[in-house]
Amino acid sequence: MKSETSTEHQKEASADISCGIITLSDSRKSEKLDLSGKYIAGEIESRYTLKSRSLIPDEKDDLINSIETMIEDETDVIITNGGTGLAPRDITVETVESLFEKKLDGFGEIFRAVSYEEIGSAALLSRATAGIYKKTLIISMPGSPNAVKTALRIIIDELPHIVHHVKK
């Protein structure tokens, strides 16, 4: 059941939003090999403006610098993929959550619920998060192509509505 208020807010929101993509990976060395980043880019470009895309190693300082650069370039939404696992080098979730002024708990919760329906209890390992930093929405999702497709199905149509509230 759709909420009348949400529907009204969605109508007020502009689809004229700019997005940036950051792929974190120690193994992928080129954007050509970054299948998840390529998929995200295609989905963003079909609806919104893709302002930038970068591929960086799993390094906290590189991630923070990439985020700050995109924010300085007035990017509305930053989507990160990769670096969300349980290995010591997986630093995405901890890094972005340390920046958040507000966390959108619902994204990670819904992502894991949908993932559970798709992959079963392995969804427990799925770390995804979203939040607001400097009036910019940051969404972090795992790097596997299937996880990216799941995450985008959840969030892609809601981006204008979220950005509308963030920019108020």
Secondary structure, DSSP 8 states (H G I E B T S, - for coil): ---HHHHHHHHHS-S--EEEEEEE-SS--SGGG-HHHHHHHHHHHTTSEEEEEEEE-S-HHHHHHHHHHHHHTT-SEEEEES--SSSTT--HHHHHHHH-SEE-HHHHHHHHHHHHHHHGGGGGG---EEEEETTEEEEEE-SSHHHHHHHHHHHGGGHHHHHHHHT-
